[in-house]
């Protein structure tokens, strides 16, 4: 794993300690072990896993800034939220998933990792938003189209906060369709950056500010 992750991190100005690397490795082991009896990922090759899940999640780090709280909506096996929790111990992170057995897996994994800055809850973003809960940053990776995401996630994003969506390399059509929803909910598109994971793999990081 380190031969894959560390060169990418160094190239992108991200420092990973030995302890963090060990936790990232343990997270991977937990996911692949649990994946034998529940559906967490279709990617089971360790090298591919490190690239498409861990490095992919690490690419969000430069966008976190000095935020104090983050919600990862539809977190699945903990990407990017659990990776961010490992890398940012001062950031309070809430992992949100609507499937109870995935939340149980996440809770067990958090305990194994010994992380005090992250919790996993069984709920939906829209239900949590109705309770008045908001976060400085909300992330979503491979969850839904931007128009649906805006309706689910922006109400959960604090005013002045940011919604970060991880998307494929071309999101122009999706963003055009989502514009009415974004505008209605006070979302302002701040940036769309295409990030290189490998020379063959690129994705877009869409940052929306909530006014």
matplotlib code that plots the C-alpha trace (Angstrom):
import matplotlib.pyplot as plt

x = [0.0, 2.7, 4.4, 1.1, -0.1, 3.1, 4.4, 1.0, 0.8, 4.3, 3.4, 0.3, 1.8, 0.1, 2.1, 1.1, 2.7, 3.5, 0.7, -1.8, -0.5, -1.1, -4.6, -5.4, -4.1, -6.2, -9.3, -8.6, -8.2, -11.5, -13.4, -12.0, -12.6, -16.2, -16.8, -16.7, -20.2, -21.6, -21.6, -19.1, -17.1, -16.6, -12.9, -11.1, -7.6, -5.5, -3.5, -6.7, -8.4, -5.5, -5.8, -9.6, -10.7, -7.9, -6.1, -9.4, -10.5, -7.2, -7.8, -10.4, -8.0, -6.9, -10.5, -11.2, -9.3, -9.9, -13.4, -14.4, -17.1, -17.8, -20.6, -20.0, -23.3, -23.8, -20.4, -20.7, -17.5, -16.2, -15.0, -14.0, -15.1, -13.2, -10.0, -10.4, -10.9, -7.6, -5.8, -7.5, -7.7, -9.0, -11.9, -15.1, -16.6, -20.1, -20.5, -24.0, -25.5, -29.1, -28.1, -27.9, -25.5, -23.0, -23.2, -22.6, -19.5, -18.3, -18.8, -16.7, -14.0, -13.9, -13.4, -10.6, -8.9, -9.2, -10.6, -12.2, -13.1, -15.6, -19.1, -21.3, -25.1, -27.9, -30.0, -30.6, -29.2, -32.6, -33.9, -30.8, -31.3, -34.9, -33.6, -31.7, -28.3, -25.6, -21.9, -19.1, -18.5, -20.6, -19.1, -20.7, -19.0, -20.8, -24.2, -26.5, -26.8, -26.1, -29.7, -30.7, -27.6, -28.3, -31.7, -30.4, -27.1, -27.3, -29.8, -27.3, -24.5, -24.1, -24.5, -21.1, -20.1, -19.2, -20.7, -18.0, -19.2, -16.8, -17.7, -16.5, -14.2, -17.1, -19.8, -20.9, -24.3, -25.0, -24.2, -26.4, -29.4, -28.6, -28.4, -32.1, -31.9, -28.6, -29.9, -33.1, -31.2, -28.7, -25.9, -23.2, -20.8, -17.3, -15.0, -14.8, -11.4, -10.3, -7.9, -5.5, -5.6, -3.4, -2.5, -5.6, -8.0, -9.3, -12.3, -13.9, -14.2, -17.2, -17.3, -20.5, -20.8, -24.1, -25.1]
y = [0.0, 2.5, 2.2, 3.4, 6.0, 7.7, 8.8, 10.2, 12.0, 13.5, 14.7, 16.4, 18.0, 15.6, 14.3, 10.9, 9.6, 6.0, 5.7, 7.2, 4.8, 1.9, 3.0, 3.4, -0.1, -1.4, 0.3, -1.5, -4.8, -4.3, -3.4, -6.4, -8.8, -7.7, -7.6, -11.4, -11.4, -8.0, -5.7, -2.9, -2.6, -4.2, -3.4, -6.2, -6.0, -4.3, -2.1, -1.0, -0.5, 1.8, 3.9, 4.0, 4.3, 5.6, 8.0, 9.1, 10.0, 11.7, 14.1, 15.9, 16.9, 20.2, 21.4, 20.8, 23.9, 24.9, 23.4, 22.0, 19.6, 17.4, 15.1, 12.4, 11.6, 8.1, 7.1, 3.4, 1.8, 5.1, 6.9, 9.7, 10.3, 7.7, 8.4, 12.1, 11.3, 9.4, 12.3, 15.2, 14.1, 17.6, 17.5, 16.1, 13.8, 12.2, 9.3, 9.0, 6.0, 4.7, 1.0, -0.2, -3.1, -0.7, 1.6, -1.4, -2.2, 1.4, 1.5, -1.6, -0.3, 3.1, 1.2, -0.9, 2.2, 3.9, 7.1, 9.6, 12.2, 10.2, 8.7, 6.7, 7.1, 5.3, 8.0, 10.0, 13.5, 15.0, 13.6, 15.0, 18.4, 18.5, 18.2, 21.4, 19.8, 21.4, 20.9, 23.2, 20.8, 18.0, 15.5, 13.0, 10.5, 8.4, 8.9, 10.6, 13.2, 16.8, 18.0, 15.3, 15.8, 19.5, 18.9, 16.3, 17.8, 21.6, 21.9, 19.9, 22.4, 25.4, 28.8, 29.9, 26.2, 24.1, 21.1, 19.0, 16.5, 13.9, 13.3, 11.9, 13.9, 15.6, 17.2, 20.1, 18.6, 17.5, 20.9, 22.6, 20.4, 21.1, 24.8, 25.5, 23.3, 24.9, 28.4, 27.7, 26.3, 29.1, 27.2, 29.0, 27.0, 28.0, 25.7, 22.5, 21.0, 17.9, 15.9, 13.3, 10.1, 8.2, 9.2, 7.1, 8.1, 11.6, 12.9, 16.2, 17.9, 20.2, 22.8, 24.6, 27.3, 27.7, 31.3]
z = [0.0, 1.0, -2.4, -4.0, -1.5, -0.4, -3.8, -4.7, -1.3, -1.7, -5.2, -3.9, -0.8, 1.7, 4.6, 6.0, 9.2, 9.8, 12.3, 9.8, 7.1, 9.5, 10.2, 6.4, 6.0, 8.8, 7.3, 4.0, 5.8, 7.7, 4.5, 2.5, 5.3, 5.9, 2.1, 2.1, 3.8, 3.0, -0.1, 0.7, -2.5, -5.9, -5.7, -3.9, -5.4, -2.7, -5.1, -6.9, -3.6, -2.4, -5.6, -6.2, -2.6, -0.3, -2.7, -4.1, -0.6, 0.2, -2.7, -0.7, 2.0, 0.5, 0.4, 4.1, 5.4, 8.9, 9.2, 12.6, 11.6, 8.6, 7.6, 5.0, 3.3, 2.0, 3.4, 2.5, 3.7, 5.0, 1.9, 2.1, 5.7, 7.6, 5.6, 6.4, 10.1, 10.1, 8.5, 10.4, 14.1, 15.1, 12.7, 14.1, 11.5, 11.2, 8.9, 7.6, 5.9, 5.5, 5.7, 9.2, 8.7, 7.0, 10.1, 12.4, 10.3, 10.5, 14.3, 14.7, 12.4, 14.2, 17.5, 16.0, 14.7, 18.1, 16.6, 18.9, 16.3, 14.2, 14.7, 12.4, 12.5, 10.8, 9.2, 6.0, 5.4, 4.9, 8.2, 10.1, 8.4, 9.6, 13.2, 12.6, 12.5, 10.3, 9.5, 8.3, 5.4, 3.8, 1.5, -0.9, -3.1, -5.8, -4.1, -6.6, -9.3, -8.3, -8.4, -5.9, -3.8, -3.5, -2.0, 0.4, 1.4, 1.2, 4.1, 6.2, 5.3, 7.6, 6.1, 5.0, 4.8, 1.9, 0.1, -1.6, -4.2, -5.7, -9.3, -12.6, -14.9, -16.8, -14.7, -16.9, -17.9, -14.4, -12.9, -15.5, -14.5, -10.8, -11.1, -10.2, -7.1, -6.1, -6.5, -4.6, -1.6, -1.5, -3.1, -5.1, -7.2, -6.2, -8.1, -10.2, -10.1, -12.1, -9.9, -11.2, -9.2, -11.7, -15.3, -16.3, -13.6, -13.0, -11.1, -10.4, -7.0, -7.0, -4.2, -3.5, -0.9, 1.0, 1.5]

ax = plt.figure().add_subplot(projection="3d")
ax.plot(x, y, z, "-o")
ax.set_aspect("equal")
plt.show()
